[in-house]
């Protein structure tokens, strides 16, 4: 049978990774990436490539960059149907459960696939997504600087006024041109719908005492989340007035005072999708809008 006509099963993967040791999600020659590790693991388990079957290629909901972590990442991969059905071997497990177990045996410890299931009709991990949710965590009190969390919590030497930061961010919510908060990319729009942006200081739980940003949007342009956090910190430290982030947004220009914060405090927490019956229509609509641009979420730690 020709590989161009071989039937496939689209599989949704729910995964998490600790981004410190990766050069981001996207496969890059000579660099260790999340996509590369996962595709190599899938190729090993599915026995593709050398046997003439296409090497599995993943489509991801949000392409994180170097140092950014993910707790709720989603991807899809089209698996040859006969390989999917044969996944359990002689066991009575579901193919997805067998795939998760077998991936755990070949993947490095800093990336985990938690679930693998046949995707609903019309599902596209990237284009069907309604929104992507991130959190950024900062320890601005020396007593909260836990060395066991140093890879995913930013340490700040100055105390932050979280209430002022939260107030400063409210005017940014909505459909806006975020050119002032994005690294420009040729041919890519900087208009995004920022659905939620807030700062709080949790009183209990694992984030107790930290300054935590919760950010949600339909998609993010390059550098956007970390630039928004950088502007918030400028307000929280008292270096800029509460009105400054909105003024910067209105200017549509990058500002030397809008620092892009380091990536390690950022975690992709969740990807949300519409009901199954709406997945295909959503994907078609968003694909038409963004066919010429990537859904990048973050960039290396550089100055804006």
C-alpha positions in Angstrom: 0.0 0.0 0.0 1.3 3.5 -0.8 2.3 5.6 2.1 0.2 8.4 0.6 -3.0 6.4 1.0 -2.2 4.5 4.2 -5.1 5.0 6.7 -4.1 6.9 9.9 -5.6 7.7 13.3 -5.2 11.2 14.6 -4.1 11.0 18.2 -4.4 13.8 20.8 -1.5 13.9 23.2 -1.7 15.7 26.5 1.8 16.4 27.8 4.0 18.4 30.2 7.7 19.3 30.2 10.3 21.0 32.2 11.8 23.5 29.7 15.2 24.2 31.3 17.1 21.6 29.2 15.3 22.2 25.9 16.0 24.8 23.2 12.2 25.3 23.0 9.5 23.2 21.5 10.3 23.4 17.8 12.7 20.9 16.2 16.0 22.7 15.3 19.1 21.1 13.8 21.7 20.1 16.4 19.6 21.3 19.3 17.7 19.4 22.0 14.0 20.3 21.6 10.7 18.9 23.0 9.4 18.2 19.5 12.5 16.4 18.6 12.5 14.2 21.7 8.8 13.3 21.3 9.1 12.5 17.6 12.1 10.4 18.1 10.3 8.5 20.9 7.2 8.0 18.7 9.4 6.8 15.8 11.0 4.2 18.0 7.7 2.9 19.3 5.8 3.0 16.0 8.8 1.6 14.1 8.5 4.3 11.4 11.2 5.8 9.1 13.4 2.8 8.3 10.4 0.7 7.3 9.3 3.1 4.7 6.5 4.6 6.9 6.6 8.4 7.4 8.3 9.6 10.5 5.6 11.0 12.9 5.3 14.8 12.9 3.6 16.6 15.8 1.4 19.6 15.6 1.4 21.6 18.9 -1.1 24.0 20.4 1.5 26.6 21.4 5.2 26.6 20.4 7.1 27.6 23.6 10.7 28.7 23.4 13.8 28.0 25.3 13.4 27.7 29.1 9.6 28.0 29.0 7.8 25.1 30.8 4.4 23.4 30.1 2.0 21.7 32.4 -1.0 21.5 30.0 0.4 21.3 26.5 -1.5 19.6 23.7 -0.3 18.1 20.4 -1.7 15.8 17.8 0.0 13.2 15.6 -1.3 11.1 12.7 -0.4 7.5 13.4 -0.7 4.6 10.9 -3.9 2.8 11.8 -2.3 -0.6 11.9 0.4 0.6 14.3 -2.2 2.2 16.5 -4.3 -1.0 16.7 -1.2 -3.1 17.4 0.0 -0.8 20.2 -1.4 -3.0 23.1 0.3 -6.1 21.8 -1.2 -9.1 23.6 -2.6 -7.0 26.5 -6.2 -5.9 26.8 -5.2 -2.2 27.3 -6.5 0.6 25.1 -4.0 1.7 22.4 -3.7 5.1 24.0 -2.9 3.7 27.4 -0.3 1.4 25.9 1.3 4.3 24.0 1.6 6.4 27.2 3.3 3.5 29.0 5.7 2.8 26.1 6.6 6.4 25.7 7.4 6.6 29.4 10.1 4.0 28.7 11.8 5.9 25.9 11.3 9.6 26.7 13.7 11.7 28.8 12.5 12.4 32.4 11.8 16.1 31.7 9.0 15.4 29.2 5.9 13.3 30.0 2.9 12.3 27.9 0.0 11.9 30.3 -2.7 10.9 27.9 -3.1 9.7 24.3 -6.6 9.3 22.8 -8.1 9.2 19.3 -8.9 12.9 18.5 -12.5 13.9 17.6 -13.3 14.5 14.0 -12.0 17.9 12.9 -9.5 18.3 15.8 -6.4 20.3 15.2 -4.2 20.9 18.3 -3.2 24.3 17.0 -6.0 25.7 15.0 -8.9 24.3 17.0 -7.7 25.9 20.2 -9.9 28.6 21.8 -7.3 30.0 24.1 -4.0 29.3 25.8 -3.4 30.0 29.5 -0.1 30.9 31.1 1.1 31.7 34.6 4.3 33.6 35.5 5.6 33.3 39.1 7.8 35.7 41.0 9.3 35.5 44.5 9.9 39.0 45.7 10.5 38.1 49.3 13.9 36.5 50.3 12.1 34.0 52.6 10.3 32.6 49.5 13.4 31.9 47.5 13.2 28.2 47.4 16.2 26.7 45.5 14.1 23.7 44.7 11.9 26.0 42.6 14.6 28.2 41.1 14.0 26.8 37.6 10.4 28.0 37.4 10.1 31.0 39.8 11.8 34.3 39.0 13.6 35.8 42.0 13.1 39.6 42.3 15.3 41.7 44.6 12.7 44.4 44.9 9.2 44.0 46.6 6.3 44.3 44.2 3.1 46.2 44.5 0.8 43.5 43.1 -2.4 45.6 43.4 -0.8 48.3 41.3 0.3 45.7 38.7 -3.1 44.2 38.5 -4.7 47.7 38.0 -2.2 48.6 35.3 -3.0 45.5 33.3 -6.8 45.9 33.1 -6.9 48.4 30.2 -4.9 45.9 28.1 -7.6 43.3 28.0 -9.6 42.9 24.8 -8.8 42.9 21.1 -5.8 45.1 20.7 -2.7 45.7 18.6 0.1 44.5 20.8 2.9 45.7 18.6 4.6 47.4 21.6 4.7 44.0 23.4 5.7 41.8 20.5 9.0 41.0 18.7 8.1 42.0 15.1 8.0 39.2 12.5 7.7 39.9 8.8 4.1 39.4 7.5 2.7 38.5 11.0 -0.1 40.5 12.6 0.3 41.8 16.2 -3.4 42.0 16.8 -4.5 39.6 19.5 -7.4 39.1 21.8 -6.1 39.2 25.4 -8.9 37.6 27.3 -7.5 37.7 30.8 -4.5 39.3 32.6 -4.4 39.6 36.3 -1.9 39.7 39.2 -2.5 38.2 42.6 -0.6 37.0 45.7 -2.1 33.6 46.7 -2.6 33.1 50.5 -2.3 29.3 50.4 -1.2 26.5 48.2 2.1 26.0 46.4 2.1 29.6 45.2 1.5 31.2 48.6 3.2 34.5 48.9 4.4 34.6 45.3 3.4 37.3 42.8 1.5 35.3 40.2 0.3 36.5 36.8 -2.5 34.6 35.1 -2.6 35.3 31.3 -5.1 34.0 28.7 -5.5 34.8 25.0 -6.6 33.3 21.7 -2.9 33.2 20.8 0.2 35.2 21.6 2.7 36.9 19.3 6.4 36.6 19.8 7.6 37.8 23.2 4.1 39.0 24.2 3.6 37.3 27.6 7.1 38.1 28.9 6.9 41.7 27.7 3.6 42.1 29.5 5.1 40.7 32.7 8.1 43.1 32.2 5.9 46.1 32.0 3.9 45.0 35.0 7.1 44.6 37.1 8.1 48.2 36.1 4.9 49.3 37.7 5.2 47.0 40.7 8.6 48.3 41.5 7.5 51.9 41.3 9.6 52.7 38.3 6.6 53.5 36.1 3.1 54.8 36.8 0.0 52.6 36.7 -1.1 54.2 33.4 2.2 53.4 31.6 1.4 49.9 30.3 -1.7 51.2 28.6 0.2 54.2 27.2 2.9 51.9 25.8 0.2 49.8 24.2 -1.3 52.8 22.5 2.1 53.9 21.2 2.4 50.6 19.2 6.2 51.0 19.5 8.8 49.0 21.5 10.2 50.9 24.4 13.6 50.3 26.1 11.8 50.4 29.4 9.7 47.4 28.5 12.0 44.6 29.5 11.3 41.1 28.4 11.7 39.0 31.5 13.5 35.7 31.6 11.6 32.6 30.4 12.0 30.3 33.3 9.1 31.8 35.4 6.6 31.1 32.6 4.5 28.0 32.5 1.9 27.0 29.8 -0.9 25.8 32.1 -3.8 24.9 29.8 -5.2 24.8 26.3 -8.9 25.0 25.9 -11.0 23.7 23.0 -14.7 24.1 21.9 -17.2 21.2 21.9 -16.3 18.4 19.5 -19.0 19.5 17.0 -17.3 22.9 16.7 -13.7 21.7 16.3 -13.5 21.6 12.5 -15.2 24.9 12.0 -13.0 26.6 14.5 -9.9 25.1 12.9 -11.0 26.2 9.4 -11.7 29.7 10.5 -8.4 30.2 12.5 -6.3 28.5 9.8 -7.6 30.9 7.2 -6.7 33.9 9.5 -3.2 32.7 10.4 -2.0 30.5 7.6 1.1 32.7 7.1 2.1 33.0 10.7 3.2 30.6 13.5 1.5 30.5 16.9 4.6 31.3 18.8 4.2 31.9 22.4 7.5 33.0 23.8 11.1 33.8 22.7 14.6 33.6 24.2 15.4 35.9 27.1 16.4 39.1 25.4 15.8 42.8 26.0 12.8 44.2 24.1 
